[in-house]
Amino acid sequence: MATPLRLVPLRVLVGGTLFVHGFARFFGGPESKVPQAALKYLGEEYQEWMEGGGIDRFTEQLRDLGVPNPRAFAYAFAGAECFGGALFAAGMWTRLSGLALAGELGASVYRVYWRHGMVGGGGWELPMLLLIGVLTVVVSEEQARNRRGEAPTDVGLRRPQGVPRPARPRFVVKS
């Protein structure tokens, strides 16, 4: 895990928040039932959120916003939030999941929330905070990797201690 220890709570909170949002969008629907133990932590309103969620309703919302191919974007956005949020919170593939989440959050702030202003119903304060949180973790991880001297391609492909890197092929041009 390359996340600096001081940023782990931010990574877990941001990723967890996005996971919960994406889960309702991806798996919600009129017959969805949230276990009572989960409602204890998520709040009683999450049951209503799940019942009002689902990929079909999210597709309708995107269609009303004028998004082209709303079904594909509904799956992409809900999947990014649900699965990307879970990976981000767990600290797995944080660069890839973080960039997917940043793209989704940036698009939603631009397309949906900006016109409502910063605060109030539909304001951009929460999506913008989540976006800044994601970018803070991703950039901090990159800075930590650079300090350790890791090349960007080494991320996620770590060799066990003592295993040498394969020799690079040498091409000789004969005249």
N, C-alpha and C positions, 0 to 999 in steps of 0.2 A: 504494500500500500504506500503510495507516494504522497498522500495528502499530509501536509504538516499537521501535527497533533492539535495545534490550536484551532484548525479549521474543520476538524472532524465533526464537532457538534453542528456547525453550519451545513456541512455536506449531508449529514443524516436528516436534519430538519427540512432542508430544501427538498432533498430527494423524497423523503417521506410524504411531504405535503403534495408534491406533484404526483406521487404514486396514488394517493387517496383520491385526488381529483380525476386522474386518468382511469382508475379502477371503476369509478361510478360511470364515467363516459363509455368505457369499453364494455363492462359487464352488467351495468344497471338495466332496469326495465320495470314495468308495472308489477311483476311478480317476484322481484328480488327481495330477499329477506336477509337482513344483517343480523348476525348473532348478537345476543344481548351483551356478551362480554366485550365485543368490539364497540358497541354503542356507548359503553361506559367511558371509553377513551375518545371516541370520535364525536360524541354528542348525539342527542336524540334526533336532531335535524338530519343527520346523515341517512337515516332510513328514508325520509322523504326525498332526499337527494338521489339515493339509489333508485327509488321508484320512478323518479322523474328523469333518470339518466338513460343510458343505453345508446348504442351506436346509431339506431334509427332516428332517435330524437336529436342526437348531435348532428347527424347528416342534415336533418331539416333546418336546424339552426344555421349551419354553414350555407345551405341553399338560400335561406332568407338574407344572408349577408352578401350574397352574390359571388360566393367562392366557386370557381370553375371545378367541375368534377367533385362535388361535395362528398360523395361516398368514399372516394379514395383518400381525400384529405381528412375525413373523419377518422378513418382507420389509422392514417399516418399520425395525426395529432394525438388521438387517444392512446395509440401504441407508444408514442414517444413519451407521453406523460406517465403511463402505467408502467411499462417495462423499462423505459429509460430512467424514470424516477426510482424504481427499485434497484437497478444497477448502480445508479449514482449514489443512493443512500448506502448501499453495501460497499462502495468503494471499488467496484469492478468496472473496468473499461470506462473510467470517468471522463477521459478525453472524448471518446466517441459519444457516450450517452450525454455528456455535458454539452457538446456542440449541437446534438440533436435537440436537446431541451432548450438551449439558447435560441436556436432557429425557430422553434415552435412558440416560445414566449415572445420573441421579437415580433414575429408575424401577428400574434394575437394582440400585442400592445398596439402595433401600427394599425391593424385592420379593425379592431373591435373597441378597445378601451380608451384610446387617445382622445376621441371625440367627446367622451364623457367628463373629461377633466381628471384631476388627480384623485379627489376624494368623493365619497358618496357612492350611490348605486352604480355599479359598472365602471368605477374609477380605475385608473391604471396603477395605483400605489402597490397593490399586492403583486400583480404580474411583474412589475418593474423590480420590486425587491427580490423576487424569486430569480429573475434574470440576472441581476447584479450578484446575487449569491452564487449562482451557477458559474458565472464568469470569474468571480473571485477565486473559487476553488480550482477551476481549470488553469487559470493563469498562475496561481501559486504552485500548483503541481509542476507546471512547466519550468518555473523558476527553480524549484527544488531539484528537478532532473538535471537542469543545466549546471547547477552548483556541484552535483555529483559527477558531472562529466558524461552523462548518458546521452547517446544520440537519440533523436526522436523516434527512430525505427526500433530502438531497443525496448520500448515500452510494451509490456504485456508479453514479451518474448524472452524472458529472462532465462539464462542458462544456469544450471546448478553449479555450485562452487566447484572449481577444479576442472570443469569441462572447457577445453579450448575452443576458440572460434575456428571454423573451417577456413582453410587457406583460400584466399581469393584467386580465381583463375588468372593466369597471365597470358596475354595474347602477344605472340611474337610475329612480327611482319617480316617475312623473308622476301628478299628481292631477287 
